[in-house]
Amino acid sequence: MLCIYNPSTDPYFNLAAEEYLLKEFRQDIFMLWRNHNSIIVGKHQNTLAEINYDFVRENGIKVVRRLSGGGTVFHDLGNLNFTFIQTGEGEHLVDFRRYTQPILEVLSDMGIEARFEGRNDLTIEGRKFSGNAEHVYRDRVLHHGTLLFASEIADLTAALKVNPAKFHDKAVKSVRSRVTNISEHLREPMDISAFTQRIMAHVTSGRADSQAYTFSPDDEEAIRQLVRSRYSTWEWNFGYSPRYDFIRSFSTSGGHVEVHFDVKDGIIREARIFGDFFHIRDTAELENLLTGLPHEYEALRQALHNTEVGLYIRGCTADEFLQGLF
């Protein structure tokens, strides 16, 4: 089994590294890694419905879609991620308990009573510290999980706080749980580096074929190519979202405005604008301007930059209107 300490904290690179290892290697693999502030979205989710877009944009938080299903999670440097990639057969590939058991064993050795609960969570005293997901590719399975060690819980909460009334779709929504940091339950203080080493030592001690592996320059270039083609792109991270109806009501200097979007593949297919505002020009012109654009902040900002929104919603500025579209 190849055992990898991945020193990168770039979420684009790290998610791409998982896909590369899954598809280009045949050996069993165990990897530990961390991401800088980022939101990792499940493959089948509507990204905008999962995140607090204003908070994410203002704080420069990267949003990345992963290969596996499941819910959306927040990563920071206080969170440690683990990945198992193994070859198997059929129904034996998916086994959440098998891949989380080593984590429970490490915590037990540290005097922490943790449990596997529900479909894919690990908890301490009923509070979640680890969410897990899996993706099957041919005869290979990728299992990865989060380990909240010393994460900024306030940032986690703020980044994932979203108004569900904005979106009407069939995408699977994340279920928020009460969470806790492992560090809060330690008998003696320990930093995340020591915790990481402890997990790696435990996993490798159970496998006689364990060997350390470091990405080669060729590995890194192949991973960066995946970053360029998929993991850093709007088309994958936002546009891949399932079709949804977006409804947003907001107040402006010109009155109350309600916007309806029909969005498919991340593109606004139809836009409707209602409200109690006054107008000089028909709002159908503004609706037509928005139709065909990505439901993405920068694209809409550029489209509205040279548009006098006050002609369509009297008293409303382009900035006010733009803020209402997310």
C-alpha positions in Angstrom: 0.0 0.0 0.0 1.3 3.4 -1.0 1.2 5.9 2.0 1.2 9.6 1.1 1.6 12.7 3.1 0.3 15.3 0.6 1.8 18.7 1.7 -0.4 20.7 -0.7 -3.2 22.8 0.9 -4.7 23.8 -2.5 -8.2 22.3 -2.7 -8.1 22.2 -6.5 -4.8 20.2 -6.5 -5.9 17.9 -3.7 -9.2 16.9 -5.3 -7.5 16.4 -8.6 -4.8 14.3 -6.9 -7.5 11.9 -5.6 -8.9 11.4 -9.1 -5.4 10.9 -10.6 -4.5 8.3 -7.9 -7.8 6.5 -8.4 -7.6 6.2 -12.2 -3.8 6.0 -12.9 -2.6 3.6 -10.1 -3.4 0.0 -9.4 -1.8 -0.2 -5.9 -3.8 0.4 -2.7 -3.3 3.9 -1.4 -3.7 5.8 1.8 -3.3 9.6 1.8 -3.5 12.3 4.5 -4.0 15.9 3.4 -5.4 19.3 4.3 -7.1 22.1 2.4 -6.9 25.8 3.0 -10.3 27.5 3.5 -12.6 25.9 1.0 -16.0 24.3 0.5 -16.2 20.8 -1.0 -19.5 20.1 -2.7 -20.9 16.6 -3.4 -21.0 15.5 -7.0 -24.8 15.6 -7.3 -25.5 18.9 -5.5 -26.6 22.3 -6.5 -23.5 24.4 -5.5 -25.3 27.7 -5.0 -28.0 26.1 -2.9 -25.3 24.8 -0.5 -23.2 27.9 0.2 -23.5 31.4 1.6 -22.3 33.0 -1.6 -21.7 36.5 -0.2 -19.6 35.1 2.7 -17.7 32.8 0.3 -16.9 35.6 -2.2 -16.0 38.2 0.4 -13.6 35.8 2.1 -12.0 34.3 -1.0 -13.1 30.8 -0.2 -12.6 28.3 -3.0 -15.5 26.1 -3.9 -14.7 22.7 -5.4 -16.9 19.8 -6.6 -15.6 16.3 -5.7 -16.2 13.0 -7.5 -18.1 11.4 -4.6 -21.7 12.0 -3.6 -22.9 13.0 -0.2 -23.1 16.5 1.4 -21.2 19.7 1.3 -18.4 20.2 3.8 -16.2 23.1 4.9 -12.4 22.6 5.0 -9.7 24.7 6.7 -6.2 24.0 8.0 -7.7 22.7 11.3 -9.4 19.9 9.4 -7.4 16.8 8.4 -8.6 14.7 5.4 -7.9 11.0 4.8 -8.3 9.0 1.7 -8.3 5.2 1.1 -8.2 3.9 -2.5 -8.4 0.2 -3.0 -9.3 -2.5 -5.5 -12.1 -4.9 -4.9 -15.2 -6.6 -6.3 -18.8 -5.6 -6.7 -20.7 -4.9 -3.5 -17.6 -5.3 -1.4 -16.2 -2.1 -2.7 -18.5 0.2 -0.7 -17.9 -0.2 3.1 -17.9 2.9 5.2 -17.3 1.1 8.5 -14.2 -0.6 7.1 -12.5 2.6 6.1 -13.4 4.6 9.2 -12.5 1.8 11.7 -8.8 2.8 11.8 -9.8 6.4 12.8 -12.0 5.1 15.6 -9.1 2.9 16.8 -6.7 5.8 16.9 -9.1 7.9 18.9 -9.8 5.0 21.3 -6.0 4.7 21.9 -6.1 8.4 22.8 -8.9 7.9 25.3 -11.7 9.3 23.1 -14.9 7.3 22.7 -16.0 7.9 19.1 -18.7 6.1 17.2 -19.9 5.4 13.7 -23.4 6.7 13.3 -26.0 7.0 10.5 -24.8 6.3 7.0 -21.4 7.8 7.0 -20.6 9.9 10.1 -18.3 9.6 13.1 -19.3 11.3 16.3 -18.1 12.1 19.8 -20.9 12.4 22.4 -23.4 12.7 19.7 -21.7 15.5 17.8 -20.2 15.0 14.3 -16.5 15.3 13.7 -16.2 13.3 10.5 -18.2 13.0 7.3 -17.3 10.4 4.8 -18.1 9.7 1.1 -17.2 7.1 -1.5 -16.8 6.9 -5.3 -16.5 3.7 -7.3 -14.5 3.7 -10.6 -14.5 0.3 -12.3 -13.1 -2.1 -9.7 -11.6 0.7 -7.6 -13.2 2.6 -4.7 -12.2 6.0 -3.3 -13.2 6.6 0.3 -12.4 9.9 1.8 -13.4 11.6 5.1 -13.0 14.8 7.0 -11.6 14.9 10.6 -12.4 18.2 12.4 -9.4 18.5 14.7 -9.2 22.3 15.4 -11.4 23.9 12.7 -13.0 27.3 13.0 -16.5 26.2 13.6 -17.8 29.8 13.3 -16.4 30.0 9.7 -17.9 26.6 8.9 -21.3 27.7 10.0 -21.2 31.0 8.2 -19.9 29.5 4.9 -22.6 26.9 4.7 -25.5 29.1 5.9 -27.9 29.4 3.0 -31.6 30.3 2.6 -33.2 27.1 1.2 -36.2 29.1 0.0 -34.2 30.5 -2.8 -33.9 27.3 -4.7 -36.4 24.7 -5.9 -34.8 21.7 -7.4 -34.3 17.9 -7.1 -30.7 18.0 -6.0 -29.8 16.3 -2.7 -29.5 18.9 0.1 -26.9 18.6 2.9 -28.1 17.9 6.4 -26.3 20.1 8.9 -25.3 18.4 12.1 -24.0 19.6 15.4 -20.3 19.4 15.1 -17.3 19.2 17.4 -13.5 19.4 17.2 -11.4 16.3 18.2 -9.0 18.7 20.1 -11.8 19.6 22.5 -11.8 16.0 23.8 -8.1 15.3 24.2 -6.7 14.4 27.7 -3.5 16.2 26.8 -2.9 19.0 24.2 -1.7 17.8 20.8 -1.3 19.7 17.5 -2.6 18.6 14.2 0.8 17.6 13.0 1.2 15.1 15.8 -2.3 13.8 15.2 -1.5 13.3 11.5 1.6 11.3 12.3 -0.3 9.2 14.8 -2.9 8.2 12.2 -0.3 7.5 9.6 1.6 5.3 12.0 -1.5 3.3 13.0 -2.6 2.7 9.4 0.9 1.7 8.2 1.5 -0.6 11.2 -1.5 -2.7 10.0 -0.2 -3.3 6.5 3.1 -5.2 6.0 3.2 -3.9 2.4 3.1 -0.2 3.4 5.6 2.1 1.7 6.0 5.8 1.7 5.3 7.5 -1.6 5.9 11.1 -2.8 4.5 12.7 -5.9 7.0 12.8 -8.8 7.3 15.8 -11.1 5.3 13.8 -13.7 2.6 13.0 -11.1 2.4 16.7 -10.2 2.1 17.8 -13.8 -0.7 15.3 -14.5 -2.5 16.5 -11.5 -2.2 20.1 -12.5 -3.6 19.2 -15.9 -6.7 17.9 -14.1 -6.8 21.1 -12.1 -6.8 23.1 -15.4 -9.3 20.9 -17.2 -11.8 20.2 -14.4 -11.2 21.2 -10.7 -10.6 24.9 -11.1 -13.3 25.5 -13.7 -16.7 27.1 -13.2 -18.2 24.5 -15.5 -17.4 21.7 -13.0 -17.7 23.5 -9.7 -21.0 25.4 -10.5 -22.2 24.6 -14.0 -22.4 20.8 -13.3 -25.2 21.5 -10.9 -28.6 20.0 -11.7 -31.4 22.1 -13.1 -33.0 24.4 -10.6 -35.4 27.3 -10.2 -33.9 30.3 -8.3 -36.3 32.7 -6.5 -35.0 35.7 -4.7 -37.0 38.6 -3.1 -35.1 41.7 -1.9 -35.6 45.4 -1.2 -33.9 48.1 -3.2 -33.9 51.9 -3.2 -36.5 51.6 -6.0 -38.8 49.2 -4.2 -39.3 45.5 -3.7 -38.0 43.2 -6.4 -38.6 39.5 -6.9 -36.4 37.6 -9.4 -37.1 34.1 -10.9 -34.5 32.2 -12.8 -34.8 28.8 -14.6 -31.2 27.5 -14.6 -29.9 24.5 -16.5 -26.2 23.5 -16.6 -25.5 26.7 -14.7 -27.0 28.9 -17.5 -30.0 31.1 -17.0 -32.5 29.8 -19.5 -35.3 32.1 -18.5 -35.4 35.2 -16.3 -38.5 37.0 -14.9 -38.6 40.1 -12.7 -41.5 41.2 -10.6 -42.1 43.8 -7.9 -43.8 47.0 -6.8 -41.2 49.3 -8.4 -41.7 51.9 -11.1 -39.9 51.7 -14.5 -39.2 53.8 -17.5 -38.3 50.9 -19.9 -39.9 47.5 -20.1 -38.3 45.0 -17.7 -38.4 42.4 -20.5 -35.3 44.0 -21.9 -33.4 43.4 -18.6 -34.8 39.9 -18.5 -33.5 39.2 -22.0 -30.1 40.6 -21.1 -29.8 38.1 -18.3 -31.0 35.1 -20.3 -28.2 32.9 -21.6 -25.7 34.1 -19.0 -24.1 31.8 -16.4 -25.6 32.2 -12.9 -22.2 33.4 -11.8 -21.3 36.7 -10.0 -18.6 38.0 -12.3 -20.5 37.2 -15.6 -23.6 39.0 -14.3 -21.5 41.9 -13.0 -19.9 42.4 -16.4 -23.3 42.2 -18.1 -24.8 44.8 -15.8 -21.7 47.1 -15.8 -22.9 49.2 -18.8 -26.6 48.8 -18.1 -28.6 51.5 -16.4 -30.7 49.3 -14.2 -32.6 52.4 -12.9 -34.4 52.6 -16.2 -36.0 49.2 -15.5 -36.3 49.5 -11.7 -36.4 53.2 -11.0 -34.0 54.2 -8.2 -32.2 50.8 -8.1 -28.5 50.7 -8.8 -26.7 47.9 -10.7 -24.8 46.9 -7.5 -28.1 46.6 -5.6 -29.6 44.5 -8.2 -26.6 42.3 -8.6 -26.5 41.5 -4.9 -30.0 40.3 -5.1 -29.1 37.7 -7.8 -27.3 35.4 -5.2 
